[in-house]
Amino acid sequence: MKALTDILSEVQEKIAAAAARAGRDVNDVEILAVTKTHGEDVVREAWQSGLSIMAENKVQEAAWKKPASPSGPSWHLIGHLQTNKVRQALSLFDFIHSVDSIRLIEKLNTISEETGARPGILLEVNVSGESSKTGMSPNEVDKAVELLLTSPRLSFEGFMTMAPFSDNPEDSRPFFRRLRQLRDDVEKRFSLSLPRLSMGMSNDYEVAVEEGATWLRLGTVLFGERPKITKKTNVSFSGLDSYSGEGPTFKILD
């Protein structure tokens, strides 16, 4: 099995080649290490290999993993955020990629004012229109931007999207291009600078770089297949569900 440093070097070479094809500066592209269902040992290895941003899909997973991990990385939430988990999310994450509703923006700003948090924010946009995907529709973006501009505790820095899964990375290109064009249009109409585009995962990150991605959400390509998690019990004390499988034991607070 290859060492993470060797895998990372190969991935970075592909990113550099994609950036060159697009005439971009490769230094404008960063990797987010998606450690979903992996333990703190993987976070430690990623940090030691030079990856400085860890990304999690669930607030409750970060709640046990972050305290057990090295203190250096920045932590980003890339999964759907429920409004009842906003307070906990703000205590754990520096950046939230998955802001997908007016209600969530209002909640984030209210609790940020209470706690003194200043999170970075991306609007998640469902540019594909797939009903299975989270994210606001492009038609909702202007109202969300207007609200963010009046939310002093929230630092609005760009957009996130997920392309429909396909075995062919080229199938993702029109969706990544659409998000970049939406960002460019919002920048122009609102006189903003929005430097962040979070798009591209293990199966299509090279295409994402070619289309303007600045943050790549990479998990499987770096760490291999995720550990399989099986539900061990439905309910335990105080509503705490226990999950276990190959690797760490997960305690999910729902």
N, C-alpha and C positions, 0 to 999 in steps of 0.2 A: 504494500500500500504506500502510495506517495505521501511524502510529508506535506503539510499544509503550505510551507514556504515554497516548495516546488510547484504545487498546484497554483498558488497565488501568482507566482512569476509567469506561468503560462497564460493565466487569465489576463494579467496586466499587459502582456505582449499583444494579446488579441484586442484589448481595449485601445492600446496605442495605435495599432494598425487601423482600427475602425476610425479613430479620431483623425488620423492622417488622411484617410480616404475622404473624410468630410471637411478637411481643412480646419480642424479644430485643435485647440491646445489641450493635450491630454491631461494637463494639470487641472483642467476645469471639471474633470470627471472623478467622482469618488465612489468607492465601494461601501455599501452597507452590508455588514455581515449578519445575515438572517439566521439566528440561532434557535429558531422555533423547535421545541421539543428536545433540544440538546441541553446538556448540563453546563454548569459553570466551568467545567474543564475545557469545553470547547471555546467559551468566551475567553478564557485565559490564553489558550493557544492562539486564537485569532489576534488578541492584543499583542502577544509576544511576536507575532508574525508581521506586525506593522499595521493592522487594521484598527482604526480608532473609533469607528462608529458601529454600535451593535443595534440591531433592529429586532423588535419583537412584535408578534401579532396580537398578543393578549396581555392586558394589564395584569391579570392575576399570575401569569407566568413570570413576568418581570419582577413581581413583588417578592418572590423568593430568590430568583436568580441574581438580580442585581446586587443585593447585599452580600451574596456569597462569591461575587466576582471581583476582579481587580477594580480599583477605584478610578482608573484613568479614562476609560472609554466614555464617549457620549452615547446616550441611549435614545433611540427613536421608536415611536409607535407607528407601525405601518398597517395594523389591522383595524377593523371597525371599532369605534369607541362609542359605548353607550353613555347616555348622559348621567346615569347613576354611578358611573365609574370615573367621572371627570376629576374629582378631587384627588383620588388616588393616582390617576394618570399624571396629573400635574406634579405630584411629589416624586415621580419616578423618571419622567421623560423630559428631555430638553427640547424635543421636536415632535410634533404630531402631524403625520402625513395625511391622515384619513379624515379630515374635517369635511363632512358631507351634507350639512344642513344648517339652516338659519338657527334652529333651536340649539344645536350643538355650539355654534359660535357664541350665542348669547350666554350659554352656561359656562363655557370656557372663560369668557371675559369676566363674568360675575365672580367666579371662584378665584380667578387670577387676581382680581382686585382685593378679595378677602385675604388671600394668602401671600400676595406679593410676587407671585410667579410671573415670568415673562417668557412664555413658550414661543418657539418658532412654529409657524403654521403653514401648511399646504392645503389647498382646496383639492379634494378628491373629485374628479369629474369622470363620469361614465360616458366616455366618448363613443363607445361601441353600441350603447343602447341595449346591451344584454340585460335581461331581467334578473339574471343570477348575480350580476355584479353590483357592488355597492358604489356609492358616489352620486353626486348631484348631476342633473342633466345640464348640458351647456346653456340652456335657456335660463337656468337659475343662477348662473355665475355672477351676472352683474349685480343682482341684489345682494349676494353674499359678499362681493368685493366692497360694495358701498357700506355694508355693516362693519366689515373688518377695518375700513378706514376710519370708523368712529369708535373702534375698540382699542383704547390706548395700551392695554396690557398685552395685546397679541401682535406678534411680528409676522406679518404676512409676506411670504417670500417666494411663492410660486404654486405649482400644481403637481398633482399625482394622478396617474391612471394605471389601470391594468388592461392589457390587451386580451382578447379571447385566446384561450390556450390553443396552440396548434403545433404540430410536429415540424412545420415549416416556419422558421423565424421570419421570413419575408412577409408572412401573413400579418405580422404585427405592425409592419411599417406604416400603413395608412392611419392607424390609431395613434401611434406616436407622433406622426406628422400633424395630425389634427390637434393634438394637445399643444404642440409647439406653436402652431398657428393661432390657437386660442390664446395662449400666453402672450404672444406678440401683439395680438389685437387688444387685449386688456391693457398691456403696457402703454400702448399708443393712446387709447381712448381715455385712460385714467391718469396719464402722465406718471407712470410708476416704473420702478426697476424691480423685476421679479426674476432673480437669477437662478432659481431652483426648479428643475424638472425631475421628478422622481418617477422613472419609468424604465422598464427593462428588468428581466429576471434571468434565471440561469439558462433558459432556453432561447432567449432572444436579445441578450444584452448588447451584442455587437451592432445589431440593427438600431437599438435604442441610442447608442452612442452616435451613430451616423445621423440620427434624427434630432439630436440635441440634448439627450439626457445628461444631467449633471450628477444624479444619484442613482446608482444601480443597486437593486435589492437582490443580493446573491446569497443563496443558501446551499442548495444541492450541489452546484458545480464546485463549491469549496469544500463542503463537509460530507458529501455523499448523501445517501438516502437518510431521511429522518428516522429516528427510533420509532418503532410502532408502540402506540400507547393504547392500552385496553382499560376500559372502565372496570374498576374493582368493586365499587359499591355505589349505590344510588344516593344514599344520604347518610351522613355521619354527624357527629356532634356540631351544633351551631350551623347546620347547613353546609358543612365542609365536605366536598366530594373528594375522594382519593382516587388517583390514577396511578397505575404503575405499568411498567413494560420493560423493554430492553433499554437499559440506561437508568436515568434518575427516576425518582418517585415524584409525581406531580400532585400538588394540592391546589385545586381550582376553586376559587371563591366566586360563586355565582349568586 
